[in-house]
Amino acid sequence: MSGRGSFLGWYTKETGQIGCLEGHGVHFGMNSLGLINVLAKDIALLPNWHQNIWAGYNTAPDGKVSKELLASQMEAVPADTQAPEDFFGRGIEAINYFSEKKLGFPIFNDHQSAADILKKSTALDLQTSLVCTR
């Protein structure tokens, strides 16, 4: 998660966008085994050095193609799910609300970087990094 300009963002529970340079991302899906699937056509449209990175991390196919990726890319039917990262902030607020009510104190303390940390964990925050080297 250290390459400058690289990003990872979520659209739905199992799909998102990933790339090594803003503006050059590909739509991906995660299959039932937790492996990332990307359509070969999308990789073919990337610059050569991006294709080399993808080739270096490619593995033999295992498990089926992501259902959500196939639905959105081949059938033009986007998934009716949401990325769980979108709910982190509300979950923390709810935990603190109920812990204060029951225990008299919040589980999570306020922190000056909390808003920035939450922003980086939410769907489509394109500043989140992924390992990408030239």
Backbone as JSON Lines, residues from 0, in Angstrom:
{"i":0,"aa":"M","n":[0.83,-1.19,0.0],"ca":[0.0,0.0,0.0],"c":[0.88,1.26,0.0]}
{"i":1,"aa":"S","n":[1.9,1.28,-0.87],"ca":[2.83,2.39,-0.79],"c":[3.08,3.13,-2.1]}
{"i":2,"aa":"G","n":[2.57,2.66,-3.2],"ca":[2.88,3.29,-4.47],"c":[2.18,4.63,-4.65]}
{"i":3,"aa":"R","n":[2.94,5.66,-5.01],"ca":[2.37,6.99,-5.22],"c":[1.39,6.97,-6.38]}
{"i":4,"aa":"G","n":[0.2,7.49,-6.15],"ca":[-0.8,7.58,-7.2],"c":[-1.69,6.36,-7.32]}
{"i":5,"aa":"S","n":[-1.37,5.3,-6.61],"ca":[-2.19,4.1,-6.7],"c":[-3.41,4.23,-5.8]}
{"i":6,"aa":"F","n":[-4.42,3.43,-6.09],"ca":[-5.67,3.57,-5.33],"c":[-6.48,2.29,-5.33]}
{"i":7,"aa":"L","n":[-7.37,2.22,-4.39],"ca":[-8.32,1.14,-4.25],"c":[-9.59,1.74,-3.69]}
{"i":8,"aa":"G","n":[-10.71,1.46,-4.32],"ca":[-11.99,1.97,-3.83],"c":[-13.09,0.97,-4.08]}
{"i":9,"aa":"W","n":[-14.1,1.0,-3.26],"ca":[-15.2,0.04,-3.35],"c":[-16.44,0.7,-3.91]}
{"i":10,"aa":"Y","n":[-17.15,-0.03,-4.79],"ca":[-18.45,0.38,-5.29],"c":[-19.56,-0.33,-4.52]}
{"i":11,"aa":"T","n":[-19.4,-1.65,-4.38],"ca":[-20.41,-2.49,-3.74],"c":[-19.69,-3.42,-2.78]}
{"i":12,"aa":"K","n":[-20.43,-4.4,-2.26],"ca":[-19.84,-5.36,-1.33],"c":[-18.67,-6.11,-1.95]}
{"i":13,"aa":"E","n":[-18.77,-6.43,-3.24],"ca":[-17.74,-7.26,-3.88],"c":[-17.09,-6.65,-5.11]}
{"i":14,"aa":"T","n":[-17.38,-5.39,-5.44],"ca":[-16.76,-4.77,-6.6],"c":[-16.17,-3.42,-6.25]}
{"i":15,"aa":"G","n":[-15.23,-3.0,-7.05],"ca":[-14.62,-1.69,-6.83],"c":[-13.73,-1.33,-8.0]}
{"i":16,"aa":"Q","n":[-12.85,-0.38,-7.75],"ca":[-11.89,0.06,-8.76],"c":[-10.51,0.03,-8.13]}
{"i":17,"aa":"I","n":[-9.53,-0.38,-8.93],"ca":[-8.17,-0.49,-8.44],"c":[-7.22,-0.03,-9.55]}
{"i":18,"aa":"G","n":[-6.12,0.6,-9.17],"ca":[-5.18,1.04,-10.19],"c":[-3.89,1.56,-9.61]}
{"i":19,"aa":"C","n":[-2.94,1.78,-10.5],"ca":[-1.61,2.26,-10.12],"c":[-1.4,3.72,-10.47]}
{"i":20,"aa":"L","n":[-2.38,4.35,-11.07],"ca":[-2.28,5.75,-11.43],"c":[-3.69,6.28,-11.62]}
{"i":21,"aa":"E","n":[-4.01,7.38,-10.96],"ca":[-5.36,7.93,-11.06],"c":[-5.73,8.13,-12.53]}
{"i":22,"aa":"G","n":[-6.94,7.72,-12.87],"ca":[-7.39,7.78,-14.24],"c":[-7.11,6.52,-15.03]}
{"i":23,"aa":"H","n":[-6.4,5.58,-14.43],"ca":[-6.06,4.33,-15.11],"c":[-6.47,3.13,-14.26]}
{"i":24,"aa":"G","n":[-7.63,3.2,-13.65],"ca":[-8.09,2.1,-12.84],"c":[-8.91,1.1,-13.64]}
{"i":25,"aa":"V","n":[-9.11,-0.05,-13.05],"ca":[-9.94,-1.08,-13.65],"c":[-10.99,-1.51,-12.64]}
{"i":26,"aa":"H","n":[-12.13,-1.88,-13.16],"ca":[-13.22,-2.39,-12.34],"c":[-12.84,-3.82,-11.94]}
{"i":27,"aa":"F","n":[-13.01,-4.16,-10.67],"ca":[-12.7,-5.52,-10.23],"c":[-13.86,-6.09,-9.45]}
{"i":28,"aa":"G","n":[-13.85,-7.39,-9.32],"ca":[-14.8,-8.09,-8.47],"c":[-14.05,-9.09,-7.62]}
{"i":29,"aa":"M","n":[-14.62,-9.43,-6.49],"ca":[-14.0,-10.41,-5.61],"c":[-14.87,-11.67,-5.64]}
{"i":30,"aa":"N","n":[-14.26,-12.82,-5.93],"ca":[-15.04,-14.04,-6.04],"c":[-15.25,-14.68,-4.67]}
{"i":31,"aa":"S","n":[-15.9,-15.83,-4.65],"ca":[-16.26,-16.48,-3.38],"c":[-15.04,-16.93,-2.58]}
{"i":32,"aa":"L","n":[-13.88,-17.06,-3.21],"ca":[-12.65,-17.43,-2.51],"c":[-11.87,-16.2,-2.03]}
{"i":33,"aa":"G","n":[-12.37,-15.0,-2.35],"ca":[-11.68,-13.77,-1.96],"c":[-10.62,-13.33,-2.94]}
{"i":34,"aa":"L","n":[-10.59,-13.92,-4.13],"ca":[-9.63,-13.53,-5.16],"c":[-10.21,-12.41,-6.01]}
{"i":35,"aa":"I","n":[-9.33,-11.51,-6.45],"ca":[-9.76,-10.4,-7.3],"c":[-9.83,-10.85,-8.75]}
{"i":36,"aa":"N","n":[-10.95,-10.53,-9.4],"ca":[-11.15,-10.82,-10.82],"c":[-11.22,-9.5,-11.57]}
{"i":37,"aa":"V","n":[-10.54,-9.43,-12.69],"ca":[-10.59,-8.27,-13.58],"c":[-10.76,-8.81,-14.99]}
{"i":38,"aa":"L","n":[-11.58,-8.14,-15.77],"ca":[-11.76,-8.58,-17.16],"c":[-10.5,-8.28,-17.97]}
{"i":39,"aa":"A","n":[-10.08,-9.24,-18.79],"ca":[-8.86,-9.1,-19.59],"c":[-8.93,-7.87,-20.49]}
{"i":40,"aa":"K","n":[-10.11,-7.56,-20.99],"ca":[-10.28,-6.39,-21.85],"c":[-9.86,-5.11,-21.12]}
{"i":41,"aa":"D","n":[-10.2,-5.02,-19.85],"ca":[-9.83,-3.83,-19.07],"c":[-8.33,-3.72,-18.88]}
{"i":42,"aa":"I","n":[-7.67,-4.85,-18.67],"ca":[-6.2,-4.85,-18.53],"c":[-5.56,-4.47,-19.86]}
{"i":43,"aa":"A","n":[-6.12,-4.95,-20.96],"ca":[-5.56,-4.67,-22.29],"c":[-5.6,-3.18,-22.63]}
{"i":44,"aa":"L","n":[-6.51,-2.44,-22.02],"ca":[-6.62,-1.01,-22.29],"c":[-5.65,-0.16,-21.46]}
{"i":45,"aa":"L","n":[-4.94,-0.79,-20.53],"ca":[-3.99,-0.07,-19.68],"c":[-2.65,0.13,-20.38]}
{"i":46,"aa":"P","n":[-1.87,1.13,-19.93],"ca":[-0.51,1.28,-20.48],"c":[0.31,0.01,-20.22]}
{"i":47,"aa":"N","n":[1.33,-0.21,-21.03],"ca":[2.14,-1.43,-20.93],"c":[2.72,-1.65,-19.54]}
{"i":48,"aa":"W","n":[3.22,-0.61,-18.9],"ca":[3.83,-0.82,-17.59],"c":[2.8,-1.26,-16.56]}
{"i":49,"aa":"H","n":[1.53,-0.83,-16.71],"ca":[0.46,-1.32,-15.83],"c":[0.2,-2.79,-16.09]}
{"i":50,"aa":"Q","n":[0.17,-3.15,-17.38],"ca":[-0.07,-4.55,-17.75],"c":[1.01,-5.45,-17.16]}
{"i":51,"aa":"N","n":[2.25,-4.97,-17.13],"ca":[3.34,-5.75,-16.55],"c":[3.13,-5.99,-15.06]}
{"i":52,"aa":"I","n":[2.63,-5.0,-14.36],"ca":[2.34,-5.16,-12.93],"c":[1.25,-6.22,-12.75]}
{"i":53,"aa":"W","n":[0.18,-6.1,-13.53],"ca":[-0.9,-7.08,-13.42],"c":[-0.39,-8.48,-13.76]}
{"i":54,"aa":"A","n":[0.44,-8.6,-14.77],"ca":[0.97,-9.91,-15.14],"c":[1.82,-10.49,-14.02]}
{"i":55,"aa":"G","n":[2.55,-9.65,-13.33],"ca":[3.41,-10.1,-12.24],"c":[2.63,-10.63,-11.04]}
{"i":56,"aa":"Y","n":[1.41,-10.17,-10.86],"ca":[0.6,-10.6,-9.73],"c":[-0.5,-11.58,-10.14]}
{"i":57,"aa":"N","n":[-0.53,-11.96,-11.41],"ca":[-1.56,-12.85,-11.91],"c":[-1.38,-14.25,-11.32]}
{"i":58,"aa":"T","n":[-2.49,-14.91,-11.04],"ca":[-2.45,-16.28,-10.56],"c":[-3.35,-17.13,-11.45]}
{"i":59,"aa":"A","n":[-3.2,-18.43,-11.32],"ca":[-4.09,-19.34,-12.07],"c":[-5.51,-19.15,-11.55]}
{"i":60,"aa":"P","n":[-6.49,-19.2,-12.44],"ca":[-7.87,-19.01,-12.01],"c":[-8.27,-20.06,-10.97]}
{"i":61,"aa":"D","n":[-8.9,-19.6,-9.92],"ca":[-9.38,-20.49,-8.87],"c":[-10.72,-19.95,-8.39]}
{"i":62,"aa":"G","n":[-11.7,-20.77,-8.34],"ca":[-13.03,-20.3,-7.99],"c":[-13.67,-19.68,-9.22]}
{"i":63,"aa":"K","n":[-14.89,-19.31,-9.09],"ca":[-15.61,-18.72,-10.21],"c":[-15.37,-17.22,-10.29]}
{"i":64,"aa":"V","n":[-15.8,-16.63,-11.38],"ca":[-15.72,-15.18,-11.54],"c":[-16.71,-14.54,-10.58]}
{"i":65,"aa":"S","n":[-16.37,-13.38,-10.08],"ca":[-17.23,-12.64,-9.17],"c":[-18.62,-12.44,-9.77]}
{"i":66,"aa":"K","n":[-19.64,-12.84,-9.03],"ca":[-21.02,-12.69,-9.51],"c":[-21.36,-11.22,-9.74]}
{"i":67,"aa":"E","n":[-20.95,-10.36,-8.81],"ca":[-21.26,-8.93,-8.95],"c":[-20.53,-8.31,-10.13]}
{"i":68,"aa":"L","n":[-19.3,-8.73,-10.4],"ca":[-18.56,-8.21,-11.54],"c":[-19.24,-8.63,-12.85]}
{"i":69,"aa":"L","n":[-19.61,-9.89,-12.95],"ca":[-20.29,-10.36,-14.16],"c":[-21.61,-9.64,-14.36]}
{"i":70,"aa":"A","n":[-22.37,-9.48,-13.28],"ca":[-23.67,-8.81,-13.39],"c":[-23.51,-7.38,-13.89]}
{"i":71,"aa":"S","n":[-22.55,-6.65,-13.33],"ca":[-22.41,-5.25,-13.72],"c":[-21.74,-5.07,-15.07]}
{"i":72,"aa":"Q","n":[-20.73,-5.86,-15.38],"ca":[-19.96,-5.66,-16.6],"c":[-20.54,-6.38,-17.83]}
{"i":73,"aa":"M","n":[-21.16,-7.52,-17.63],"ca":[-21.64,-8.3,-18.77],"c":[-23.16,-8.19,-18.97]}
{"i":74,"aa":"E","n":[-23.89,-8.05,-17.86],"ca":[-25.35,-7.99,-17.96],"c":[-25.9,-6.58,-17.76]}
{"i":75,"aa":"A","n":[-25.02,-5.63,-17.44],"ca":[-25.41,-4.23,-17.17],"c":[-26.46,-4.14,-16.08]}
{"i":76,"aa":"V","n":[-26.29,-4.98,-15.05],"ca":[-27.19,-4.99,-13.89],"c":[-26.31,-4.81,-12.65]}
{"i":77,"aa":"P","n":[-26.13,-3.57,-12.19],"ca":[-25.28,-3.35,-11.02],"c":[-25.82,-4.08,-9.8]}
{"i":78,"aa":"A","n":[-24.92,-4.51,-8.95],"ca":[-25.29,-5.22,-7.73],"c":[-26.09,-4.32,-6.8]}
{"i":79,"aa":"D","n":[-26.96,-4.94,-6.06],"ca":[-27.8,-4.22,-5.09],"c":[-27.21,-4.38,-3.69]}
{"i":80,"aa":"T","n":[-25.89,-4.23,-3.58],"ca":[-25.23,-4.31,-2.29],"c":[-24.48,-3.01,-2.05]}
{"i":81,"aa":"Q","n":[-23.99,-2.85,-0.85],"ca":[-23.22,-1.64,-0.52],"c":[-21.89,-2.05,0.09]}
{"i":82,"aa":"A","n":[-20.9,-1.21,-0.1],"ca":[-19.59,-1.46,0.48],"c":[-19.67,-1.29,1.99]}
{"i":83,"aa":"P","n":[-19.21,-2.28,2.76],"ca":[-19.3,-2.17,4.22],"c":[-18.51,-0.99,4.78]}
{"i":84,"aa":"E","n":[-17.49,-0.54,4.06],"ca":[-16.69,0.57,4.53],"c":[-17.52,1.84,4.71]}
{"i":85,"aa":"D","n":[-18.62,1.94,3.96],"ca":[-19.49,3.11,4.08],"c":[-20.17,3.19,5.44]}
{"i":86,"aa":"F","n":[-20.17,2.11,6.19],"ca":[-20.89,2.07,7.45],"c":[-19.99,2.16,8.68]}
{"i":87,"aa":"F","n":[-18.68,2.26,8.49],"ca":[-17.76,2.33,9.63],"c":[-18.09,3.47,10.58]}
{"i":88,"aa":"G","n":[-18.25,4.66,10.02],"ca":[-18.52,5.83,10.86],"c":[-19.79,5.69,11.66]}
{"i":89,"aa":"R","n":[-20.85,5.24,11.01],"ca":[-22.12,5.06,11.71],"c":[-22.01,3.95,12.76]}
{"i":90,"aa":"G","n":[-21.24,2.92,12.47],"ca":[-21.04,1.83,13.43],"c":[-20.32,2.31,14.67]}
{"i":91,"aa":"I","n":[-19.28,3.11,14.47],"ca":[-18.53,3.66,15.6],"c":[-19.44,4.55,16.45]}
{"i":92,"aa":"E","n":[-20.23,5.39,15.8],"ca":[-21.17,6.25,16.53],"c":[-22.17,5.44,17.33]}
{"i":93,"aa":"A","n":[-22.7,4.38,16.73],"ca":[-23.69,3.54,17.42],"c":[-23.06,2.82,18.6]}
{"i":94,"aa":"I","n":[-21.85,2.29,18.43],"ca":[-21.17,1.62,19.53],"c":[-20.93,2.59,20.67]}
{"i":95,"aa":"N","n":[-20.46,3.8,20.34],"ca":[-20.23,4.8,21.39],"c":[-21.53,5.21,22.08]}
{"i":96,"aa":"Y","n":[-22.59,5.36,21.32],"ca":[-23.88,5.75,21.89],"c":[-24.34,4.71,22.91]}
{"i":97,"aa":"F","n":[-24.33,3.45,22.53],"ca":[-24.82,2.41,23.42],"c":[-23.86,2.12,24.58]}
{"i":98,"aa":"S","n":[-22.56,2.26,24.34],"ca":[-21.63,2.04,25.45],"c":[-21.74,3.16,26.48]}
{"i":99,"aa":"E","n":[-21.95,4.39,26.02],"ca":[-22.16,5.49,26.97],"c":[-23.45,5.27,27.76]}
{"i":100,"aa":"K","n":[-24.46,4.79,27.07],"ca":[-25.75,4.56,27.71],"c":[-25.67,3.43,28.75]}
{"i":101,"aa":"K","n":[-24.99,2.35,28.4],"ca":[-24.92,1.18,29.28],"c":[-23.74,1.21,30.25]}
{"i":102,"aa":"L","n":[-22.59,1.7,29.77],"ca":[-21.37,1.65,30.58],"c":[-20.96,3.0,31.16]}
{"i":103,"aa":"G","n":[-21.48,4.05,30.58],"ca":[-21.14,5.39,31.06],"c":[-19.92,5.99,30.4]}
{"i":104,"aa":"F","n":[-19.36,5.34,29.4],"ca":[-18.2,5.89,28.69],"c":[-18.19,5.35,27.26]}
{"i":105,"aa":"P","n":[-17.57,6.1,26.33],"ca":[-17.49,5.63,24.94],"c":[-16.39,4.58,24.78]}
{"i":106,"aa":"I","n":[-16.59,3.65,23.88],"ca":[-15.57,2.65,23.57],"c":[-14.45,3.28,22.76]}
{"i":107,"aa":"F","n":[-14.83,4.13,21.79],"ca":[-13.86,4.8,20.93],"c":[-13.7,6.24,21.38]}
{"i":108,"aa":"N","n":[-12.45,6.64,21.66],"ca":[-12.18,8.02,22.05],"c":[-12.06,8.91,20.81]}
{"i":109,"aa":"D","n":[-12.33,10.2,21.0],"ca":[-12.13,11.15,19.91],"c":[-10.64,11.23,19.59]}
{"i":110,"aa":"H","n":[-10.34,11.43,18.34],"ca":[-8.96,11.54,17.9],"c":[-8.9,12.58,16.79]}
{"i":111,"aa":"Q","n":[-7.86,13.37,16.76],"ca":[-7.77,14.45,15.78],"c":[-7.74,13.93,14.34]}
{"i":112,"aa":"S","n":[-7.31,12.71,14.12],"ca":[-7.23,12.15,12.77],"c":[-8.39,11.22,12.44]}
{"i":113,"aa":"A","n":[-9.36,11.08,13.33],"ca":[-10.45,10.12,13.13],"c":[-11.19,10.36,11.82]}
{"i":114,"aa":"A","n":[-11.53,11.59,11.52],"ca":[-12.27,11.89,10.29],"c":[-11.45,11.5,9.06]}
{"i":115,"aa":"D","n":[-10.14,11.79,9.08],"ca":[-9.28,11.45,7.95],"c":[-9.14,9.94,7.81]}
{"i":116,"aa":"I","n":[-9.0,9.24,8.93],"ca":[-8.89,7.77,8.89],"c":[-10.16,7.16,8.32]}
{"i":117,"aa":"L","n":[-11.32,7.64,8.77],"ca":[-12.58,7.13,8.25],"c":[-12.73,7.41,6.76]}
{"i":118,"aa":"K","n":[-12.34,8.61,6.36],"ca":[-12.43,8.96,4.94],"c":[-11.59,8.02,4.09]}
{"i":119,"aa":"K","n":[-10.41,7.66,4.57],"ca":[-9.53,6.77,3.83],"c":[-10.04,5.34,3.79]}
{"i":120,"aa":"S","n":[-10.95,5.0,4.66],"ca":[-11.46,3.63,4.68],"c":[-12.78,3.48,3.94]}
{"i":121,"aa":"T","n":[-13.35,4.56,3.45],"ca":[-14.66,4.48,2.82],"c":[-14.55,4.21,1.33]}
{"i":122,"aa":"A","n":[-15.67,3.84,0.75],"ca":[-15.7,3.49,-0.67],"c":[-15.25,4.63,-1.55]}
{"i":123,"aa":"L","n":[-14.46,4.29,-2.55],"ca":[-13.98,5.21,-3.58],"c":[-13.16,6.38,-3.07]}
{"i":124,"aa":"D","n":[-12.48,6.2,-1.95],"ca":[-11.5,7.2,-1.57],"c":[-10.26,6.88,-2.38]}
{"i":125,"aa":"L","n":[-10.05,7.6,-3.45],"ca":[-8.99,7.27,-4.39],"c":[-7.6,7.62,-3.89]}
{"i":126,"aa":"Q","n":[-7.48,8.07,-2.67],"ca":[-6.17,8.34,-2.12],"c":[-5.59,7.11,-1.43]}
{"i":127,"aa":"T","n":[-6.4,6.09,-1.16],"ca":[-5.91,4.88,-0.54],"c":[-4.9,4.24,-1.48]}
{"i":128,"aa":"S","n":[-3.81,3.78,-0.95],"ca":[-2.72,3.28,-1.79],"c":[-2.75,1.77,-1.96]}
{"i":129,"aa":"L","n":[-2.16,1.33,-3.02],"ca":[-1.97,-0.07,-3.34],"c":[-0.53,-0.22,-3.8]}
{"i":130,"aa":"V","n":[0.06,-1.35,-3.58],"ca":[1.44,-1.55,-4.0],"c":[1.52,-1.51,-5.52]}
{"i":131,"aa":"C","n":[2.22,-0.55,-6.04],"ca":[2.44,-0.42,-7.48],"c":[3.82,0.19,-7.69]}
{"i":132,"aa":"T","n":[4.65,-0.49,-8.43],"ca":[5.99,0.04,-8.71],"c":[6.22,-0.01,-10.21]}
{"i":133,"aa":"R","n":[7.02,0.9,-10.68],"ca":[7.36,0.91,-12.11],"c":[8.52,0.02,-12.38]}
